[in-house]
Amino acid sequence: MKNLRTRVFGSAILIATFGLAFATSATAALGEKVTLDRSRMMVLNENFSIHETKSPGLSVWEYISNSGIVFAVTWKGNHHPDLSQYLGNYYKEYQAASQLSGKGRQGRLAHRVVDGPRVKVIKFGHMRSIQGKAYAQELLPEGVSPDEIR
């Protein structure tokens, strides 16, 4: 009986871990086409829709143009997401620009802007309340300003 309980409990942990890994994965990275059913997305603007992904301690919103391309990502939670996953082909550019940009403003509310040739990443917040956004200027739909990405 103890062995059966151990196997059932172990299977439940494995399933929960797989579910968590699936829940935290992006539907598409910046610049990639989304394969989600568009009816599952929030439509806040005639030029784009938003898809939300939640995991423990983190919510991520992907901004998707009407052509299905992810043009921006925002997040809020107690930690930053894995940006390599969300920035996709823009990640190496972000890394290079990050090394050149220095540390950013520190204090009660840390703020850091990394401005690459094609991608801009803004991170801010304080312990357990972190936010950020990343977008590719070249991918912004016509009529959409970076200020609309929140």
C-alpha positions as CSV (number, residue, x, y, z in Angstrom):
1,M,0.0,0.0,0.0
2,K,2.8,2.4,0.9
3,N,4.5,1.7,-2.5
4,L,1.2,2.5,-4.3
5,R,0.8,5.8,-2.4
6,T,4.4,6.7,-3.3
7,R,3.8,6.0,-7.0
8,V,0.5,7.9,-7.0
9,F,2.0,10.9,-5.2
10,G,5.1,10.8,-7.4
11,S,2.9,10.7,-10.5
12,A,0.9,13.7,-9.2
13,I,4.1,15.7,-8.7
14,L,5.2,14.8,-12.2
15,I,1.9,15.8,-13.7
16,A,1.8,19.1,-11.7
17,T,5.4,19.8,-12.8
18,F,4.6,19.2,-16.4
19,G,1.5,21.4,-16.2
20,L,3.5,24.2,-14.6
21,A,6.2,23.9,-17.3
22,F,3.4,24.1,-20.0
23,A,1.7,27.0,-18.3
24,T,4.9,29.1,-18.2
25,S,5.8,28.5,-21.8
26,A,5.2,31.3,-24.3
27,T,2.7,30.7,-27.1
28,A,5.2,32.5,-29.4
29,A,8.3,34.6,-29.0
30,L,8.6,38.3,-30.1
31,G,8.3,38.4,-33.9
32,E,6.8,34.9,-34.2
33,K,3.3,33.9,-35.3
34,V,0.9,32.8,-32.6
35,T,-0.8,29.4,-33.0
36,L,-3.5,30.1,-30.4
37,D,-7.2,30.2,-31.0
38,R,-7.8,34.0,-31.3
39,S,-11.1,33.6,-29.4
40,R,-9.1,33.0,-26.3
41,M,-7.5,36.4,-26.4
42,M,-8.5,39.8,-25.0
43,V,-9.2,42.4,-27.7
44,L,-8.6,45.8,-26.3
45,N,-7.8,47.6,-29.6
46,E,-8.8,47.1,-33.2
47,N,-5.1,46.7,-34.1
48,F,-4.1,44.0,-31.7
49,S,-5.2,41.5,-29.1
50,I,-3.5,40.2,-25.9
51,H,-3.0,36.7,-24.6
52,E,-2.3,36.2,-20.9
53,T,-0.2,33.3,-19.5
54,K,-0.2,32.8,-15.7
55,S,2.2,30.8,-13.6
56,P,2.9,30.9,-9.8
57,G,4.1,34.4,-9.0
58,L,4.1,35.7,-12.6
59,S,1.6,36.9,-15.3
60,V,2.8,37.5,-18.9
61,W,0.8,39.2,-21.6
62,E,1.7,38.8,-25.3
63,Y,0.6,41.6,-27.6
64,I,-0.4,40.1,-30.9
65,S,-1.1,42.0,-34.1
66,N,-4.1,41.2,-36.4
67,S,-1.7,39.3,-38.6
68,G,-0.9,37.0,-35.6
69,I,2.6,38.2,-34.9
70,V,3.8,38.9,-31.3
71,F,5.1,42.5,-31.3
72,A,5.4,43.0,-27.5
73,V,5.4,41.2,-24.2
74,T,4.7,42.6,-20.7
75,W,4.9,40.9,-17.3
76,K,4.2,41.5,-13.6
77,G,5.0,39.3,-10.7
78,N,7.6,38.4,-8.0
79,H,10.3,37.7,-10.6
80,H,11.2,38.4,-14.2
81,P,10.3,35.7,-16.9
82,D,12.9,33.9,-18.8
83,L,13.4,36.5,-21.5
84,S,15.3,34.1,-23.8
85,Q,11.9,32.4,-24.2
86,Y,9.9,35.5,-24.8
87,L,12.4,37.5,-26.9
88,G,13.2,34.7,-29.2
89,N,15.5,35.9,-32.1
90,Y,15.8,39.3,-30.3
91,Y,17.4,37.8,-27.2
92,K,21.0,38.0,-28.3
93,E,20.5,41.7,-29.3
94,Y,19.0,42.3,-25.9
95,Q,22.0,40.7,-24.2
96,A,24.5,42.7,-26.1
97,A,22.6,46.0,-25.5
98,S,22.2,45.1,-21.8
99,Q,26.0,44.8,-21.3
100,L,26.5,48.2,-22.9
101,S,23.7,50.0,-21.0
102,G,25.1,49.6,-17.4
103,K,23.1,48.9,-14.3
104,G,20.2,51.4,-14.5
105,R,18.7,53.5,-11.7
106,Q,18.7,51.9,-8.3
107,G,16.8,52.9,-5.2
108,R,13.4,52.2,-3.8
109,L,12.1,51.6,-7.3
110,A,14.8,50.0,-9.6
111,H,14.4,50.9,-13.2
112,R,16.4,49.7,-16.2
113,V,16.0,50.4,-19.9
114,V,17.8,48.4,-22.4
115,D,17.5,49.9,-25.9
116,G,18.9,47.7,-28.7
117,P,18.8,48.5,-32.4
118,R,15.5,46.6,-32.8
119,V,14.2,45.7,-29.4
120,K,13.6,47.8,-26.2
121,V,13.2,46.2,-22.8
122,I,12.1,48.1,-19.7
123,K,12.3,46.5,-16.2
124,F,11.2,48.1,-13.0
125,G,9.8,47.4,-9.6
126,H,11.1,46.2,-6.2
127,M,11.4,42.9,-4.4
128,R,8.3,40.7,-5.0
129,S,6.7,43.4,-7.3
130,I,8.5,43.4,-10.6
131,Q,7.2,44.5,-13.9
132,G,8.5,45.0,-17.4
133,K,7.9,45.2,-21.1
134,A,9.7,44.4,-24.3
135,Y,8.8,45.3,-27.8
136,A,10.2,45.5,-31.3
137,Q,9.5,49.0,-32.8
138,E,9.6,47.5,-36.3
139,L,6.7,45.1,-35.4
140,L,4.3,47.6,-33.9
141,P,1.1,47.6,-35.9
142,E,0.2,50.8,-37.7
143,G,-1.4,53.3,-35.3
144,V,-0.1,51.6,-32.2
145,S,2.4,53.5,-30.0
146,P,4.7,52.0,-27.4
147,D,2.7,53.9,-24.7
148,E,-0.2,51.5,-25.4
149,I,1.9,48.5,-24.2
150,R,1.3,48.3,-20.5
